[in-house]
């Protein structure tokens, strides 16, 4: 070791932790996902990246706003969002962006801090073209 060297070298070989192992939630996806996060190592509680969308639901055949969410990742099978709305597993809601509205169902939830949750949702809209339009609009706005 050099007299002025700043770091002490280890005798053991240390492997770098792959990016996908740093993600804090269970990751059993069947489709390739596109992350909207700039820094995947930043905790979700402090993640200010992603794309903000509106959430709504149907009550007595009327579309009613629920609130907003921030999309963290997206795939052809579903979406990962960060929100503080009271949505639990099995709950159906719409994700809205511009003129596109797609129906989703919450498949998993993870509490991040307080009321803030990371939700995994799958697309249940039968119109695959509408799902693709939403994904294209998100990718265009997020520049991924």
DSSP file (Angstrom, degrees, kcal/mol; ACC not computed):
  #  RESIDUE AA STRUCTURE BP1 BP2  ACC     N-H-->O    O-->H-N    N-H-->O    O-->H-N    TCO  KAPPA ALPHA  PHI   PSI    X-CA   Y-CA   Z-CA
    1    1 A X              0   0    0      0, 0.0     2,-0.1     0, 0.0     7,-0.1   0.000 360.0 360.0 360.0 136.3    0.0    0.0    0.0
    2    2 A X    >   -     0   0    0      1,-0.1     3,-1.3     2,-0.0     0, 0.0  -0.417 360.0-121.7 -69.6 146.1    1.2    3.5   -0.9
    3    3 A X  T 3  S+     0   0    0      1,-0.3    -1,-0.1    -2,-0.1     0, 0.0   0.828 111.7  37.2 -60.2 -34.4    1.9    5.8    2.0
    4    4 A X  T 3  S+     0   0    0      0, 0.0    -1,-0.3     0, 0.0     2,-0.2   0.249  84.0 131.0-104.7  12.5   -0.6    8.4    0.7
    5    5 A X    <   -     0   0    0     -3,-1.3     0, 0.0     1,-0.1     0, 0.0  -0.456  47.0-152.4 -71.1 137.0   -3.2    6.0   -0.6
    6    6 A X  S    S+     0   0    0     -2,-0.2     2,-0.3     2,-0.0    -1,-0.1   0.831  72.0  54.4 -81.4 -34.0   -6.7    7.0    0.5
    7    7 A X  S    S-     0   0    0      0, 0.0     2,-0.5     0, 0.0    -2,-0.0  -0.790  73.1-134.1-108.8 145.6   -8.4    3.5    0.4
    8    8 A X        -     0   0    0     -2,-0.3     2,-0.3    -7,-0.1    -2,-0.0  -0.849  28.0-131.3 -93.8 128.0   -7.3    0.3    2.1
    9    9 A X        -     0   0    0     -2,-0.5     2,-0.3     1,-0.1     3,-0.0  -0.577  15.5-131.1 -83.1 140.6   -7.6   -2.6   -0.4
   10   10 A X        -     0   0    0     -2,-0.3     4,-0.1     2,-0.2    -1,-0.1  -0.621   4.5-140.9 -88.4 148.1   -9.4   -5.8    0.7
   11   11 A X  S    S+     0   0    0     -2,-0.3     2,-0.2     2,-0.1    -1,-0.1   0.827  85.3  75.8 -72.9 -32.4   -7.8   -9.2    0.2
   12   12 A X  S    S-     0   0    0      1,-0.1     2,-0.5    -3,-0.0    -2,-0.2  -0.494  90.5-113.6 -82.5 149.3  -11.2  -10.6   -0.7
   13   13 A X        -     0   0    0     -2,-0.2     2,-0.5     1,-0.0    -2,-0.1  -0.713  30.7-152.7 -82.1 127.4  -12.8  -10.0   -4.1
   14   14 A X        -     0   0    0     -2,-0.5     2,-0.3    -4,-0.1    -4,-0.0  -0.885   4.3-144.8-106.2 128.1  -15.9   -7.8   -3.8
   15   15 A X        -     0   0    0     -2,-0.5     2,-0.2     1,-0.0    -2,-0.0  -0.705  21.0-115.3 -91.4 142.0  -18.7   -8.1   -6.4
   16   16 A X        -     0   0    0     -2,-0.3     2,-0.5     1,-0.1    -1,-0.0  -0.498  31.6-113.7 -71.3 142.5  -20.6   -5.0   -7.4
   17   17 A X        -     0   0    0     -2,-0.2    -1,-0.1     1,-0.1     5,-0.1  -0.682  33.6-121.2 -78.7 121.4  -24.3   -5.2   -6.5
   18   18 A X    >>  -     0   0    0     -2,-0.5     3,-1.4     1,-0.1     4,-0.5  -0.274  19.8-116.3 -61.6 149.8  -26.4   -5.3   -9.7
   19   19 A X  H >> S+     0   0    0      1,-0.3     3,-1.5     2,-0.2     4,-0.7   0.869 111.9  59.4 -54.2 -41.8  -28.9   -2.5  -10.2
   20   20 A X  H 34 S+     0   0    0      1,-0.3    -1,-0.3     2,-0.2     3,-0.2   0.712  99.9  56.9 -67.8 -18.1  -31.9   -4.8  -10.0
   21   21 A X  H <4 S+     0   0    0     -3,-1.4    -1,-0.3     1,-0.2    -2,-0.2   0.634  97.4  62.8 -84.6 -13.4  -31.0   -6.0   -6.5
   22   22 A X  H << S+     0   0    0     -3,-1.5    -1,-0.2    -4,-0.5    -2,-0.2   0.742  75.1 106.7 -82.5 -23.9  -31.1   -2.5   -5.1
   23   23 A X     <  -     0   0    0     -4,-0.7     4,-0.1    -3,-0.2    18,-0.1  -0.337  68.1-141.6 -59.4 135.1  -34.8   -2.0   -5.9
   24   24 A X  S    S+     0   0    0      2,-0.1     2,-0.2    -2,-0.0    -1,-0.1   0.556  71.9  68.1 -82.1  -9.5  -36.6   -2.2   -2.6
   25   25 A X  S    S-     0   0    0      1,-0.1     2,-0.1    85,-0.0    85,-0.0  -0.703  95.1 -84.0-113.9 163.6  -39.7   -4.1   -3.7
   26   26 A X        -     0   0    0     -2,-0.2     2,-0.5     1,-0.1    -1,-0.1  -0.414  41.0-160.3 -63.1 132.7  -40.5   -7.6   -4.9
   27   27 A X        +     0   0    0     -2,-0.1     2,-0.2    -4,-0.1    -1,-0.1  -0.703  34.1 143.1-124.8  79.0  -39.7   -7.8   -8.6
   28   28 A X        +     0   0    0     -2,-0.5     2,-0.2     2,-0.0    -1,-0.1  -0.444  26.8 156.9-112.1  57.1  -41.4  -10.7  -10.3
   29   29 A X        -     0   0    0     -2,-0.2     4,-0.1     1,-0.1    -2,-0.1  -0.492  35.4-161.7 -84.2 151.2  -42.3   -9.2  -13.6
   30   30 A X  S    S+     0   0    0     -2,-0.2     2,-0.3     2,-0.1    -1,-0.1   0.529  75.3  58.6-105.0 -10.9  -43.0  -11.1  -16.8
   31   31 A X  S    S-     0   0    0      1,-0.0     2,-0.1     0, 0.0    -2,-0.1  -0.874  94.0 -98.5-118.5 151.7  -42.5   -8.2  -19.1
   32   32 A X        -     0   0    0     -2,-0.3    44,-0.5     1,-0.0     2,-0.3  -0.451  44.5-148.6 -63.9 136.8  -39.5   -5.9  -19.7
   33   33 A X  E     -A   75   0A   0     42,-0.1     2,-0.5    -2,-0.1    42,-0.2  -0.777   9.0-141.1-110.9 156.5  -40.0   -2.7  -17.8
   34   34 A X  E     -A   74   0A   0     40,-3.1    40,-1.8    -2,-0.3     2,-0.3  -0.970  19.7-143.7-115.1 118.1  -38.9    0.9  -18.5
   35   35 A X  E     -A   73   0A   0     -2,-0.5    38,-0.3    38,-0.2    37,-0.1  -0.623  12.8-166.6 -83.1 138.2  -37.8    2.8  -15.5
   36   36 A X        +     0   0    0     36,-3.2    14,-0.8    -2,-0.3     2,-0.3   0.296  57.5 109.6-100.7   5.7  -38.6    6.5  -15.3
   37   37 A X        -     0   0    0     35,-0.6     3,-0.2    12,-0.2    -2,-0.1  -0.654  53.6-161.2 -86.5 137.1  -36.2    7.0  -12.4
   38   38 A X  S    S+     0   0    0     -2,-0.3     2,-0.6     1,-0.3    -1,-0.1   0.877  88.6  32.6 -80.3 -40.9  -33.0    8.9  -13.0
   39   39 A X    >   -     0   0    0      1,-0.1     3,-1.1     3,-0.0    -1,-0.3  -0.897  64.7-176.6-121.1 100.2  -31.3    7.6   -9.9
   40   40 A X  T 3  S+     0   0    0     -2,-0.6    -1,-0.1     1,-0.2     4,-0.1   0.649  81.7  62.1 -72.1 -14.5  -32.3    4.1   -9.1
   41   41 A X  T 3  S+     0   0    0      2,-0.1    -1,-0.2   -18,-0.1     2,-0.2   0.663  80.3  99.0 -84.9 -16.5  -30.2    4.0   -5.9
   42   42 A X  S <  S-     0   0    0     -3,-1.1     5,-0.1     1,-0.1    -3,-0.0  -0.504  87.0-105.1 -70.7 136.6  -32.2    6.9   -4.3
   43   43 A X    >   -     0   0    0     -2,-0.2     3,-1.6     1,-0.1     4,-0.4  -0.291  25.2-120.1 -59.7 146.6  -34.8    5.7   -1.8
   44   44 A X  G >  S+     0   0    0      1,-0.3     3,-1.0     2,-0.2    -1,-0.1   0.805 110.7  66.5 -60.1 -29.5  -38.4    5.9   -3.1
   45   45 A X  G 3  S+     0   0    0      1,-0.2    -1,-0.3    67,-0.1    -2,-0.1   0.769 111.6  34.3 -63.3 -24.4  -39.3    8.2   -0.3
   46   46 A X  G <  S+     0   0    0     -3,-1.6     2,-0.6     2,-0.0    -1,-0.2   0.315  86.4 123.9-111.1   6.0  -37.0   10.8   -1.8
   47   47 A X    <   +     0   0    0     -3,-1.0    -3,-0.0    -4,-0.4    -7,-0.0  -0.582  26.8 170.9 -76.4 113.8  -37.5   10.1   -5.5
   48   48 A X        +     0   0    0     -2,-0.6    -1,-0.2     2,-0.0     2,-0.1   0.275  51.4  90.3-103.5   8.0  -38.6   13.2   -7.2
   49   49 A X        +     0   0    0    -10,-0.1     2,-0.2    21,-0.1   -12,-0.2  -0.288  52.1  70.3 -95.6-175.6  -38.3   11.8  -10.7
   50   50 A X  S    S-     0   0    0    -14,-0.8     2,-0.4    -2,-0.1    22,-0.2  -0.644  83.9 -66.0 103.9-165.0  -40.9    9.9  -12.8
   51   51 A X  E     -B   71   0A   0     20,-1.3    20,-3.2    -2,-0.2     2,-0.4  -0.994  38.9-132.4-133.0 127.8  -44.1   11.2  -14.5
   52   52 A X  E     +B   70   0A   0     -2,-0.4     2,-0.3    18,-0.2    18,-0.2  -0.643  31.3 172.6 -84.0 131.9  -47.1   12.6  -12.7
   53   53 A X  E     -B   69   0A   0     16,-2.6    16,-2.2    -2,-0.4     2,-0.3  -0.871  31.1-107.9-131.4 164.2  -50.5   11.3  -13.8
   54   54 A X  E     -BC  68  96A   0     42,-1.9    42,-2.8    -2,-0.3     2,-0.4  -0.714  25.0-151.3 -93.5 146.6  -54.1   11.6  -12.7
   55   55 A X  E     +BC  67  95A   0     12,-3.1    11,-2.9    -2,-0.3    12,-1.5  -0.930  21.8 164.9-114.9 141.8  -56.0    8.7  -11.0
   56   56 A X  E     -BC  65  94A   0     38,-1.8    38,-3.5    -2,-0.4     2,-0.3  -0.937  16.5-158.5-147.3 170.0  -59.8    8.3  -11.2
   57   57 A X  E     -B   64   0A   0      7,-2.6     7,-3.6    -2,-0.3     2,-0.6  -0.902  26.4-104.9-143.2 170.6  -62.5    5.7  -10.6
   58   58 A X  E     +B   63   0A   0     -2,-0.3     2,-0.5     5,-0.2     5,-0.2  -0.902  32.8 175.7-105.2 124.8  -66.0    5.1  -11.7
   59   59 A X  E >  S-B   62   0A   0      3,-2.7     3,-1.3    -2,-0.6    -2,-0.0  -0.972  76.7 -17.8-128.6 116.7  -68.8    5.7   -9.2
   60   60 A X  T 3  S-     0   0    0     -2,-0.5    -1,-0.1     1,-0.3     3,-0.1   0.913 127.5 -54.5  52.7  46.9  -72.4    5.3  -10.4
   61   61 A X  T 3  S+     0   0    0      1,-0.2     2,-0.5    -3,-0.0    -1,-0.3   0.610 116.2 114.5  66.9  15.2  -71.2    5.4  -14.0
   62   62 A X  E <  S-B   59   0A   0     -3,-1.3    -3,-2.7     2,-0.0     2,-0.5  -0.961  70.7-122.6-117.2 131.9  -69.4    8.8  -13.4
   63   63 A X  E     -B   58   0A   0     -2,-0.5     2,-0.4    -5,-0.2    -5,-0.2  -0.616  34.0-170.4 -72.8 121.6  -65.7    9.2  -13.6
   64   64 A X  E     -B   57   0A   0     -7,-3.6    -7,-2.6    -2,-0.5     2,-0.1  -0.963  22.1-119.4-118.9 127.5  -64.5   10.6  -10.3
   65   65 A X  E     -B   56   0A   0     -2,-0.4    -9,-0.3    -9,-0.2     3,-0.1  -0.380  25.2-178.6 -64.2 140.4  -61.0   11.9   -9.6
   66   66 A X  E     -     0   0A   0    -11,-2.9     2,-0.3     1,-0.4   -10,-0.2   0.764  50.1 -93.6-101.2 -44.4  -59.1   10.1   -6.9
   67   67 A X  E     -B   55   0A   0    -12,-1.5   -12,-3.1    18,-0.1    -1,-0.4  -0.971  48.4 -55.9 162.1-150.7  -55.9   12.1   -6.9
   68   68 A X  E     -B   54   0A   0     -2,-0.3    16,-0.4   -14,-0.2     2,-0.3  -0.851  37.1-172.6-125.0 162.0  -52.4   12.0   -8.5
   69   69 A X  E     -B   53   0A   0    -16,-2.2   -16,-2.6    -2,-0.3     2,-0.5  -0.942  22.5-125.3-145.4 165.4  -49.6    9.5   -8.7
   70   70 A X  E     -BD  52  82A   0     12,-2.3    12,-2.4    -2,-0.3     2,-0.4  -0.971  23.2-135.5-118.9 118.8  -46.1    9.4   -9.9
   71   71 A X  E     +BD  51  81A   0    -20,-3.2   -20,-1.3    -2,-0.5    10,-0.3  -0.588  25.6 173.9 -75.8 127.7  -45.1    6.7  -12.4
   72   72 A X  E     +     0   0A   0      8,-3.1   -36,-3.2     1,-0.4   -35,-0.6   0.733  67.4   0.6-103.2 -33.3  -41.8    5.1  -11.5
   73   73 A X  E     -AD  35  80A   0      7,-1.5     7,-3.0   -38,-0.3    -1,-0.4  -0.987  61.9-166.9-153.5 160.2  -41.8    2.2  -14.1
   74   74 A X  E     +AD  34  79A   0    -40,-1.8   -40,-3.1    -2,-0.3     2,-0.3  -0.993   8.8 167.9-148.8 148.6  -44.0    0.9  -16.9
   75   75 A X  E     -A   33   0A   0      3,-2.8     3,-0.3    -2,-0.3   -42,-0.1  -0.903  53.0 -93.5-148.3 177.6  -44.3   -2.2  -19.0
   76   76 A X  S    S+     0   0    0    -44,-0.5    47,-0.1    -2,-0.3     3,-0.1   0.696 125.2  49.3 -68.9 -17.7  -46.8   -3.8  -21.4
   77   77 A X  S    S-     0   0    0    -45,-0.2    46,-1.4     1,-0.2     2,-0.3   0.692 124.0 -50.0 -94.6 -21.0  -48.1   -5.7  -18.4
   78   78 A X  E     - E   0 122A   0     -3,-0.3    -3,-2.8    44,-0.3     2,-0.3  -0.969  52.4 -92.4 175.2-162.0  -48.6   -2.9  -15.9
   79   79 A X  E     -DE  74 121A   0     42,-2.7    42,-2.7    -2,-0.3     2,-0.5  -0.982  13.4-140.1-146.1 149.5  -47.2    0.1  -14.1
   80   80 A X  E     +DE  73 120A   0     -7,-3.0    -8,-3.1    -2,-0.3    -7,-1.5  -0.973  31.6 178.4-113.0 123.3  -45.4    0.9  -10.9
   81   81 A X  E     -DE  71 119A   0     38,-2.7    38,-3.0    -2,-0.5     2,-0.5  -0.882  26.5-143.1-127.4 156.3  -46.6    4.1   -9.2
   82   82 A X  E     +DE  70 118A   0    -12,-2.4   -12,-2.3    -2,-0.3     2,-0.3  -0.981  41.1 141.2-115.2 122.8  -45.9    6.1   -6.1
   83   83 A X  E     - E   0 117A   0     34,-2.4    34,-3.1    -2,-0.5   -14,-0.1  -0.972  51.3-139.1-155.0 167.5  -48.9    7.7   -4.4
   84   84 A X        +     0   0    0    -16,-0.4     2,-0.2    -2,-0.3    32,-0.1   0.118  64.1 119.5-117.2  19.8  -50.5    8.5   -1.1
   85   85 A X  S    S-     0   0    0    -17,-0.2     2,-2.3    32,-0.1    -2,-0.1  -0.566  78.3-105.0 -82.7 149.7  -54.1    7.6   -2.1
   86   86 A X        +     0   0    0     -2,-0.2     2,-0.5     2,-0.0    -1,-0.1  -0.422  64.7 146.9 -77.3  71.6  -55.9    4.9   -0.2
   87   87 A X        -     0   0    0     -2,-2.3     2,-0.2    -4,-0.1    -4,-0.1  -0.924  23.4-174.8-108.3 129.2  -55.6    2.2   -2.9
   88   88 A X    >   -     0   0    0     -2,-0.5     3,-2.2     1,-0.1    18,-0.3  -0.720  40.4 -64.6-119.3 170.7  -55.3   -1.4   -1.8
   89   89 A X  T 3  S+     0   0    0      1,-0.3    18,-0.2    -2,-0.2    -1,-0.1  -0.275 122.4  23.4 -57.0 131.8  -54.7   -4.8   -3.5
   90   90 A X  T 3  S+     0   0    0     16,-2.7    -1,-0.3     1,-0.3     2,-0.2   0.166  89.2 131.3  97.0 -16.5  -57.6   -5.6   -5.8
   91   91 A X    <   -     0   0    0     -3,-2.2    15,-2.4    14,-0.1     2,-0.4  -0.494  48.0-143.4 -73.5 135.7  -58.8   -2.0   -6.2
   92   92 A X  E     + F   0 105A   0     13,-0.2     2,-0.3    -2,-0.2    13,-0.2  -0.800  29.8 154.3-100.8 142.0  -59.5   -0.9   -9.7
   93   93 A X  E     - F   0 104A   0     11,-1.9    11,-3.3    -2,-0.4     2,-0.4  -0.962  37.1-110.1-155.9 167.1  -58.7    2.6  -10.9
   94   94 A X  E     -CF  56 103A   0    -38,-3.5   -38,-1.8    -2,-0.3     2,-0.5  -0.851  15.3-148.4-105.7 141.6  -57.9    4.6  -14.1
   95   95 A X  E     -CF  55 102A   0      7,-2.5     7,-2.2    -2,-0.4     2,-0.4  -0.949  22.1-164.1-103.2 128.4  -54.6    6.1  -15.0
   96   96 A X  E     +CF  54 101A   0    -42,-2.8   -42,-1.9    -2,-0.5     2,-0.3  -0.945  19.1 166.0-120.1 133.5  -55.1    9.3  -17.1
   97   97 A X  E >   - F   0 100A   0      3,-2.3     3,-2.4    -2,-0.4     2,-0.2  -0.940  68.1 -43.6-145.0 122.2  -52.6   11.2  -19.2
   98   98 A X  T 3  S-     0   0    0     -2,-0.3    36,-0.0     1,-0.3   -45,-0.0  -0.412 125.7 -20.7  55.9-120.0  -53.7   13.8  -21.7
   99   99 A X  T 3  S+     0   0    0     -2,-0.2     2,-0.4    -3,-0.1    -1,-0.3   0.275 117.5  97.9-100.9  11.1  -56.7   12.3  -23.5
  100  100 A X  E <   -F   97   0A   0     -3,-2.4    -3,-2.3    33,-0.1     2,-0.4  -0.851  45.1-180.0-107.6 134.5  -55.9    8.6  -22.7
  101  101 A X  E     -F   96   0A   0     -2,-0.4     2,-0.4    -5,-0.2    -5,-0.2  -0.992   4.3-176.7-133.7 124.5  -57.5    6.7  -19.8
  102  102 A X  E     -F   95   0A   0     -7,-2.2    -7,-2.5    -2,-0.4     2,-0.3  -0.976  24.0-125.0-127.4 136.0  -56.7    3.1  -19.0
  103  103 A X  E     +F   94   0A   0     -2,-0.4    21,-2.4    -9,-0.2    22,-1.0  -0.592  33.8 178.1 -80.4 135.9  -58.2    0.8  -16.4
  104  104 A X  E     -FG  93 123A   0    -11,-3.3   -11,-1.9    -2,-0.3     2,-0.4  -0.852  20.8-145.9-131.6 165.2  -55.8   -0.9  -13.9
  105  105 A X  E     -FG  92 122A   0     17,-1.9    17,-2.4    -2,-0.3     2,-0.3  -0.997  26.4-117.7-135.1 132.0  -56.0   -3.1  -10.8
  106  106 A X  E     + G   0 121A   0    -15,-2.4   -16,-2.7    -2,-0.4    15,-0.3  -0.510  33.6 172.3 -68.7 126.9  -53.6   -3.0   -7.9
  107  107 A X  E     +     0   0A   0     13,-3.3     2,-0.3     1,-0.4    14,-0.2   0.625  64.2   7.7-110.6 -21.4  -51.6   -6.2   -7.6
  108  108 A X  E     - G   0 120A   0     12,-1.7    12,-2.6   -20,-0.1    -1,-0.4  -0.989  58.9-163.9-156.9 155.4  -49.2   -5.3   -4.8
  109  109 A X  E     - G   0 119A   0     -2,-0.3     2,-0.4    10,-0.2    10,-0.2  -0.995   2.9-171.7-141.7 146.9  -48.4   -2.5   -2.4
  110  110 A X  E     - G   0 118A   0      8,-2.2     8,-3.1    -2,-0.3     2,-0.3  -0.976  24.6-130.2-139.2 123.5  -45.5   -1.5   -0.3
  111  111 A X  E     + G   0 117A   0     -2,-0.4     6,-0.3     6,-0.2     3,-0.1  -0.582  24.7 178.8 -72.6 129.4  -45.6    1.2    2.3
  112  112 A X  E     -     0   0A   0      4,-3.0     2,-0.3    -2,-0.3     5,-0.2   0.872  66.0 -26.2 -95.7 -54.3  -42.7    3.6    1.9
  113  113 A X  E >  S- G   0 116A   0      3,-1.3     3,-2.2     1,-0.0    -1,-0.2  -0.831 107.1 -36.7-165.9 123.8  -43.3    6.2    4.6
  114  114 A X  T 3  S-     0   0    0      1,-0.3    -2,-0.1    -2,-0.3    -1,-0.0  -0.414 128.7 -15.2  61.2-125.0  -46.5    7.2    6.4
  115  115 A X  T 3  S+     0   0    0     -2,-0.2     2,-0.3    -4,-0.1    -1,-0.3   0.551 110.0 111.2 -86.1  -8.7  -49.3    7.2    3.8
  116  116 A X  E <   + G   0 113A   0     -3,-2.2    -4,-3.0   -32,-0.1    -3,-1.3  -0.523  47.3 178.2 -72.2 126.0  -46.9    7.1    0.8
  117  117 A X  E     -EG  83 111A   0    -34,-3.1   -34,-2.4    -2,-0.3     2,-0.6  -0.941  31.7-136.8-129.8 149.2  -47.0    3.7   -1.0
  118  118 A X  E     -EG  82 110A   0     -8,-3.1    -8,-2.2    -2,-0.3     2,-0.4  -0.939  32.1-166.4 -98.4 125.5  -45.4    2.1   -4.0
  119  119 A X  E     -EG  81 109A   0    -38,-3.0   -38,-2.7    -2,-0.6     2,-0.5  -0.933  16.0-154.5-117.5 136.3  -48.2    0.3   -5.9
  120  120 A X  E     +EG  80 108A   0    -12,-2.6   -13,-3.3    -2,-0.4   -12,-1.7  -0.931  23.4 179.2-102.2 130.5  -47.8   -2.3   -8.6
  121  121 A X  E     -EG  79 106A   0    -42,-2.7   -42,-2.7    -2,-0.5     2,-0.3  -0.972  18.9-142.6-134.4 147.7  -50.8   -2.4  -11.0
  122  122 A X  E     -EG  78 105A   0    -17,-2.4   -17,-1.9    -2,-0.4     2,-0.3  -0.827  27.5-109.6-107.9 149.1  -51.7   -4.5  -14.0
  123  123 A X  E     + G   0 104A   0    -46,-1.4   -19,-0.2    -2,-0.3   -20,-0.0  -0.588  35.8 171.1 -72.6 132.4  -53.6   -3.2  -17.1
  124  124 A X        +     0   0    0    -21,-2.4     2,-0.3    -2,-0.3   -20,-0.2   0.295  35.9 121.8-123.1   6.8  -57.0   -4.7  -17.3
  125  125 A X        -     0   0    0    -22,-1.0     6,-0.1     1,-0.1    -2,-0.0  -0.536  57.3-146.1 -68.3 131.3  -58.3   -2.6  -20.1
  126  126 A X  S    S+     0   0    0     -2,-0.3     2,-1.2     1,-0.1    -1,-0.1   0.736  80.3  86.0 -73.5 -22.4  -59.4   -4.8  -22.9
  127  127 A X    >>  -     0   0    0      1,-0.2     4,-1.6     2,-0.1     3,-0.6  -0.674  56.7-175.9 -84.5  96.1  -58.4   -2.3  -25.6
  128  128 A X  H 3> S+     0   0    0     -2,-1.2     4,-2.5     1,-0.2    -1,-0.2   0.796  81.6  61.0 -63.6 -29.3  -54.7   -3.1  -26.1
  129  129 A X  H 3> S+     0   0    0      2,-0.2     4,-2.3     1,-0.2    -1,-0.2   0.886 103.3  50.4 -65.2 -37.3  -54.3   -0.2  -28.5
  130  130 A X  H <> S+     0   0    0     -3,-0.6     4,-2.0     2,-0.2    -2,-0.2   0.894 110.2  49.7 -67.2 -39.8  -55.4    2.2  -25.7
  131  131 A X  H  X S+     0   0    0     -4,-1.6     4,-2.5     2,-0.2    -2,-0.2   0.930 111.8  48.4 -62.2 -45.7  -52.8    0.7  -23.3
  132  132 A X  H  X S+     0   0    0     -4,-2.5     4,-2.6     1,-0.2    -2,-0.2   0.877 108.8  53.8 -63.9 -37.3  -50.1    1.1  -26.0
  133  133 A X  H  X S+     0   0    0     -4,-2.3     4,-2.3     2,-0.2    -1,-0.2   0.906 110.1  47.5 -62.0 -41.5  -51.2    4.7  -26.6
  134  134 A X  H  X S+     0   0    0     -4,-2.0     4,-2.5     2,-0.2    -2,-0.2   0.932 112.3  48.6 -65.3 -45.8  -50.8    5.4  -22.9
  135  135 A X  H  X S+     0   0    0     -4,-2.5     4,-2.8     1,-0.2     5,-0.2   0.915 112.4  49.2 -60.6 -43.1  -47.3    3.7  -22.8
  136  136 A X  H  X S+     0   0    0     -4,-2.6     4,-2.3     2,-0.2    -1,-0.2   0.909 111.3  49.2 -62.9 -42.2  -46.3    5.7  -25.9
  137  137 A X  H  X S+     0   0    0     -4,-2.3     4,-2.4     2,-0.2    -2,-0.2   0.896 113.0  47.6 -64.5 -39.9  -47.5    9.0  -24.4
  138  138 A X  H  X S+     0   0    0     -4,-2.5     4,-2.6     2,-0.2     5,-0.2   0.936 112.8  47.7 -66.3 -46.5  -45.6    8.2  -21.1
  139  139 A X  H  X>S+     0   0    0     -4,-2.8     5,-1.7     1,-0.2     4,-1.0   0.876 112.9  49.6 -63.1 -37.1  -42.4    7.3  -22.9
  140  140 A X  H  <5S+     0   0    0     -4,-2.3    -1,-0.2    -5,-0.2    -2,-0.2   0.931 114.9  42.6 -67.0 -46.0  -42.6   10.4  -25.1
  141  141 A X  H  <5S+     0   0    0     -4,-2.4    -2,-0.2     1,-0.2    -1,-0.2   0.847 119.8  43.2 -70.0 -33.6  -43.2   12.7  -22.1
  142  142 A X  H  <5S-     0   0    0     -4,-2.6    -1,-0.2    -5,-0.2    -2,-0.2   0.586 104.0-133.0 -87.8 -10.2  -40.5   11.0  -20.0
  143  143 A X  T  <5       0   0    0     -4,-1.0    -3,-0.2    -5,-0.2    -4,-0.1   0.930 360.0 360.0  58.1  50.4  -38.1   10.8  -22.9
  144  144 A X      <       0   0    0     -5,-1.7    -4,-0.1    -6,-0.1    -5,-0.1   0.385 360.0 360.0-109.8 360.0  -37.2    7.1  -22.4
